[in-house]
Amino acid sequence: MSESAGETSYDLVIIGAGPTGLFAAYYAGFRGLSMAVVDSLPEAGGQVTAMYPEKMIYDVGGFAEVRGRDLVQGLLDQAAPWKPAYLLGRKAEKLESVEGGVTVTLDGGQVLRAGAVLITAGIGEFTPRPLPAGDGWLGRGMVHFVPSLRAHEGQHVVVVGGGDSAFDWVLALHPVAASVTLVHRRARFRAAESIVRQARELGVRIVTDAEVTRFLDRDGALAEVEIRIKGAEPEVLHADTVVAALGFTADLGPIESWGLRIDHRAIAVDSTMATARERVYAAGDVAAYPGKVKLIATGFGEAATAVNNIAVALNPEAHLFPGHSSNAE
């Protein structure tokens, strides 16, 4: 990494801090490359952190099962010795070719210069679906996902939504919170019947045909919410935290304007994971090629393939195959 007027330089800029991007950060370090990891979400882990951090994942090699948040933490720990620069809560808006590499301009105007870019953006940039009554409350009592369950120990929590992620938060928070109430605007749920049944068996209060209409504060902190149930008078619930689990929309955003070949909301790549632009690569769910299977395990392999080819692109004298990591000292 180096800095010059208005620019910070890295060998590699990784766009997307999901599992594929985090493994790419480790592998880039293993290959001796400096790197920055950019993601629009405020926490590393991508879709795993945003949607199912408490769920067990069963298709990662070497683990009979691994909780989503534990997988993300393991990947962060694996990359940590190489000191990646994490630029989280930042959007990559512009990509331009320059002599010897590319520049990436972030929202706010920060410019990153890199020998190469690896796009590991998953299914794209996540935008939480809004909870109208919560306008202005984000970070002041309302959240879209829960990085730390212990932060809500002893709290009254209201979860809004009816999908798998809403019930995942209910089940995860139930053992630590003082109370958990789920509010959903319909009588039917999008979530799997098994997790709905599990929540009911735990005695979680589930309020259907209802909407959160007002947030009520006490001394500037969230204290209660008002809900309106179809055919009934408004009701006020204790609420230290509201988890707005209404889902996310995802799209490639500015990436679509970067001169890449887009195939069904994914980026076309060749067998080296190179895109249509020189020094720009893609891996993970965002990468498309014939026969592609979208798995975390696939993304890990693609990340290694991309980084090894990037290492050669940056230094033609480097070996494509670096040797086995078990042989490294």
Rosetta blueprint (number, residue, H / E / L):
1 M L
2 S E
3 E E
4 S E
5 A L
6 G L
7 E E
8 T E
9 S E
10 Y E
11 D E
12 L E
13 V E
14 I E
15 I E
16 G L
17 A L
18 G L
19 P H
20 T H
21 G H
22 L H
23 F H
24 A H
25 A H
26 Y H
27 Y H
28 A H
29 G H
30 F H
31 R L
32 G L
33 L L
34 S L
35 M E
36 A E
37 V E
38 V E
39 D E
40 S L
41 L L
42 P L
43 E L
44 A L
45 G L
46 G H
47 Q H
48 V H
49 T H
50 A H
51 M H
52 Y L
53 P L
54 E L
55 K L
56 M E
57 I E
58 Y L
59 D L
60 V L
61 G L
62 G L
63 F L
64 A L
65 E L
66 V E
67 R E
68 G H
69 R H
70 D H
71 L H
72 V H
73 Q H
74 G H
75 L H
76 L H
77 D H
78 Q H
79 A H
80 A H
81 P H
82 W H
83 K L
84 P L
85 A E
86 Y E
87 L E
88 L E
89 G L
90 R L
91 K L
92 A E
93 E E
94 K E
95 L E
96 E E
97 S E
98 V E
99 E L
100 G L
101 G E
102 V E
103 T E
104 V E
105 T E
106 L E
107 D L
108 G L
109 G L
110 Q L
111 V E
112 L E
113 R E
114 A E
115 G E
116 A E
117 V E
118 L E
119 I E
120 T L
121 A L
122 G L
123 I L
124 G L
125 E E
126 F E
127 T E
128 P E
129 R L
130 P L
131 L L
132 P H
133 A H
134 G H
135 D L
136 G L
137 W L
138 L E
139 G L
140 R L
141 G L
142 M E
143 V E
144 H L
145 F L
146 V L
147 P L
148 S L
149 L H
150 R H
151 A H
152 H H
153 E L
154 G L
155 Q L
156 H E
157 V E
158 V E
159 V E
160 V E
161 G L
162 G L
163 G L
164 D H
165 S H
166 A H
167 F H
168 D H
169 W H
170 V H
171 L H
172 A H
173 L H
174 H L
175 P L
176 V L
177 A L
178 A L
179 S E
180 V E
181 T E
182 L E
183 V E
184 H L
185 R L
186 R L
187 A L
188 R L
189 F L
190 R L
191 A L
192 A L
193 E H
194 S H
195 I H
196 V H
197 R H
198 Q H
199 A H
200 R H
201 E H
202 L L
203 G L
204 V L
205 R E
206 I E
207 V E
208 T L
209 D L
210 A E
211 E E
212 V E
213 T E
214 R E
215 F E
216 L E
217 D E
218 R E
219 D L
220 G L
221 A E
222 L E
223 A E
224 E E
225 V E
226 E E
227 I E
228 R E
229 I E
230 K L
231 G L
232 A L
233 E L
234 P L
235 E E
236 V E
237 L E
238 H E
239 A L
240 D L
241 T E
242 V E
243 V E
244 A E
245 A L
246 L L
247 G L
248 F E
249 T E
250 A E
251 D E
252 L L
253 G H
254 P H
255 I H
256 E H
257 S H
258 W L
259 G L
260 L L
261 R L
262 I E
263 D L
264 H L
265 R L
266 A L
267 I E
268 A E
269 V L
270 D L
271 S L
272 T L
273 M L
274 A E
275 T L
276 A L
277 R L
278 E L
279 R L
280 V E
281 Y E
282 A E
283 A L
284 G H
285 D H
286 V H
287 A E
288 A E
289 Y L
290 P L
291 G L
292 K L
293 V L
294 K L
295 L L
296 I H
297 A H
298 T H
299 G H
300 F H
301 G H
302 E H
303 A H
304 A H
305 T H
306 A H
307 V H
308 N H
309 N H
310 I H
311 A H
312 V H
313 A H
314 L H
315 N L
316 P L
317 E L
318 A L
319 H L
320 L L
321 F L
322 P L
323 G L
324 H L
325 S H
326 S H
327 N H
328 A L
329 E L
